[in-house]
């Protein structure tokens, strides 16, 4: 009898493992879709009381010849505001905005798109559990719900709706612990193409600088006066160069933390003499905490309580 | 010469073209005019267009009739008509009154007053109480392409003494500017994250392990 029970539990365990595996398989499929497909997509981004629309073009060009040279092209065009036109050719991302010089960076993906679609699955598996939900109809297509639930309570969860036919992400909701939607990313128009979209042809051969923005070669800034005493679960400190701040608002110290998917920024500035304040911009929390003669500002996709603890740990 | 003359005249009476010089000569030469008349007559006869009796004197007779006609003088009747209209309709009365200078001034005054009322009401409506301005979503925070309006959550968004409201508002604005700047700095950090990581890897490969930069632990 106990042997039978053991067998049964083993069976159940393996079943549940297979189910979660299925979730990750779907996720993998969706990550491949945004990397491999040729498409012309329009999506909206809803955060608090703001709505932005972007057109997103992507394509992979296979050069004719004996060597299989692939060029990945991507462009992000704001539709309802005169914002930054962003485009990518392989691992170079260009930011072009009126009045500014072209910013050239090295990136495998455009950071303004949902990071969850581009970060390595191994990183994400460390932080999230994938569970398949029900199928619904979205934009006239059958969409499969995939819940990525955070292991840690301070981290926000993701609900993804993936196109049943192609696996392409149709909607990404960022939700808090109470399953309240903080931010929504939603495809409103999707056109998959057999080959590189015509609009990207120009980008393929465009003469663009390949030399990225020169990072200062000096030592990372000395932060002897202030120290961060605690890191949220799963986060690591990223060593970084001097914070690029344009105006005369001095930054006494700053840190950048990452869990491989999200980033948290911490800044120390002379105090402005205001009480502690917290704001939310979509899924991004902004916390300002005054301490004697300094203000600690924490910006990142995290719970206010966690942000508070992080700010408290600055010494 | 003569036949040449007749040729073009004949052609002209058959609706052919006529040059300016030929027209001039026709107008000046009575002989030619007589000829023209004859040609027209011949044409009419051929086309069978003649009336029962041809009165060649018609134009002269008509001129004589005009001579004998009495001359008439036109009487201006405008005043009479206006008076009639004024008597029949109220609108007409107002219309005539509207032409008077005093009512014009009054109307202008009334329009100016109503504009002023609208302006005052508009200003009153657009003014918010200072408390409301503090607690309502602050519209300044924007980082693009990501970004938007930050809305306060929990903590201390209330308890602002109204006496210091203006000062507080100023500070809030300053705070918003600072936050906006930090958001932009953060955006830059994220954009350069991969590049920084790559460079550090390179540095670590080239540099011996001795020079470990101090970690902020």
Interface residues (C-beta under 8 A of the other chain):
Chain A: X47 X48 X49 X50 X52 X54 X76 X78 X81 X83 X84 X86 X93 X95 X97 X103 X105 X106 X107 X108 X111 X112 X212 X213 X215 X219 X220 X222 X223 X224 X226 X227 X228 X229 X237 X238 X239 X240 X241 X243 X244 X245 X246 X247 X249 X251 X253 X254 X255 X256 X258 X263 X265 X267 X269 X272 X273 X274 X275 X276 X277 X278 X279 X280 X281 X282 X285 X286 X288 X297 X299 X304
Chain B: X137 X138 X141 X144 X145 X146 X147 X148 X149 X150 X151 X152 X153 X154 X155 X156 X157 X168 X171 X172 X174 X175 X177 X178 X179 X181 X182 X183 X184 X185 X186 X188 X189 X190 X191 X192 X193 X194 X195 X196 X197 X198 X199 X200 X213 X214 X215 X216 X217
